Amino acid sequence: MGRAVIWAGRAAASYKRAFLAMALCFSASHSAAETWAERKCATFAEAWQAATPAQGSKAPSLAFRSKVEAFIASGCEAPRDACPESAADVALADSLALIVALEGMSTTFLPISCPTP
């Protein structure tokens, strides 16, 4: 039991360092964006590109991917209606929320919204 707790702690620290490193890389590349809205969209697009596997068990569902990519293609103005449904979708949404928060953006910027039952 003790080893599992130590391993889990190390894994969590490793993920935190990886997200922090990605966030720092994103913030260094924002000089081309002119407005805060453009900068937020560029940051989100870079985060999506870096964090989204194309295939495999960690890849997002086609529905989630197409909604998020439509949001990016619209200049981050399209409806925020990407609803994470699979475990991979939820994990990716969590990662994106962490990245945008580290970049000083509100998580309300994310295109994630699910219909209420």
NORBEL-V676111 format. One record per pair of residues at least 12 apart in sequence whose C-alpha atoms are under 10 Angstrom apart, sorted by sequence separation. I is the first residue (numbers start at 1). J is the second residue. D is the distance in whole Angstrom. If there is no record, write none. Layout:
i->(I I)
j->(J J)
d->(D D)
This chain:
i->(27 30 67 68 70 97 29 30 52 67 68 69 94 97 29 67 68 96 67 68 97 26 27 66 67 26 29 48 64 65 93 25 26 64 65 93 26 63 64 65 93 23 26 48 49 63 64 25 26 48 63 64 25 63 64 23 45 61 22 23 26 45 48 60 61 64 65 22 60 61 64 45 60 61 63 64 45 59 60 61 62 19 22 44 45 58 59 60 61 80 82 83 84 22 58 59 60 64 80 81 82 83 84 85 41 42 45 57 58 59 60 80 81 82 83 84 41 45 57 58 60 80 81 82 83 19 41 44 56 59 60 77 79 80 81 82 83 41 42 58 59 60 76 78 79 80 81 82 41 42 58 76 77 79 80 81 40 41 53 76 40 41 52 38 52 37 38 37 53 71 72 37 52 71 51 52 70 71 51 68 69 52 68 48 51 52 67 68 48 51 67 48 47 48 51 64 47 47 48 44 47 44 47 44 43 44 43 44 40 43 44 43 40 40 40 44 40 44 44 41 36 40 41 40 37 26 26 23 24 27 19 23 27 19 22 23 26 27 20 21 23 24 19 20 23 24 15 19 22 23 16 20 19 20)
j->(39 42 79 80 82 109 42 43 65 80 81 82 107 110 43 81 82 110 82 83 112 42 43 82 83 43 46 65 81 82 110 43 44 82 83 111 45 82 83 84 112 43 46 68 69 83 84 46 47 69 84 85 47 85 86 46 68 84 46 47 50 69 72 84 85 88 89 47 85 86 89 71 86 87 89 90 72 86 87 88 89 47 50 72 73 86 87 88 89 108 110 111 112 51 87 88 89 93 109 110 111 112 113 114 71 72 75 87 88 89 90 110 111 112 113 114 72 76 88 89 91 111 112 113 114 51 73 76 88 91 92 109 111 112 113 114 115 74 75 91 92 93 109 111 112 113 114 115 75 76 92 110 111 113 114 115 75 76 88 111 76 77 88 75 89 75 76 76 92 110 111 77 92 111 92 93 111 112 93 110 111 95 111 92 95 96 111 112 93 96 112 95 95 96 99 112 96 97 99 96 99 97 100 99 99 100 100 103 100 103 105 105 103 104 105 109 106 110 111 109 105 109 110 110 109 99 100 98 99 102 95 99 103 96 99 100 103 104 98 99 101 102 98 99 102 103 95 99 102 103 98 102 102 103)
d->(9 7 9 8 10 9 9 7 9 8 8 10 10 7 9 7 6 8 5 9 10 9 8 8 8 6 9 10 9 8 9 10 9 5 10 9 10 8 6 9 8 9 7 9 10 8 6 10 7 9 9 8 10 9 9 10 9 8 10 8 10 9 9 8 8 10 9 8 9 7 7 9 7 9 10 10 6 10 9 8 10 10 8 8 9 10 10 5 7 9 9 9 7 9 8 6 5 10 9 10 6 6 8 9 9 9 9 9 5 8 9 7 6 5 5 8 7 9 7 8 9 4 6 6 5 10 10 9 10 10 7 10 7 6 5 7 8 10 9 8 8 9 9 8 9 6 7 10 6 9 8 9 9 9 9 8 10 6 10 8 8 9 10 7 10 9 8 8 9 9 9 10 7 7 7 10 10 10 10 9 10 10 6 9 8 10 8 8 10 8 9 9 9 7 10 9 7 10 10 8 7 10 8 8 9 7 8 9 8 8 10 10 9 9 7 9 10 8 10 9 10 8 10 10 10 9 10 9 10 10 8 6 7 9 8 8 8 10 9 10 9 9 8 8 6 8 10 7 10 6 9 7 9 10)
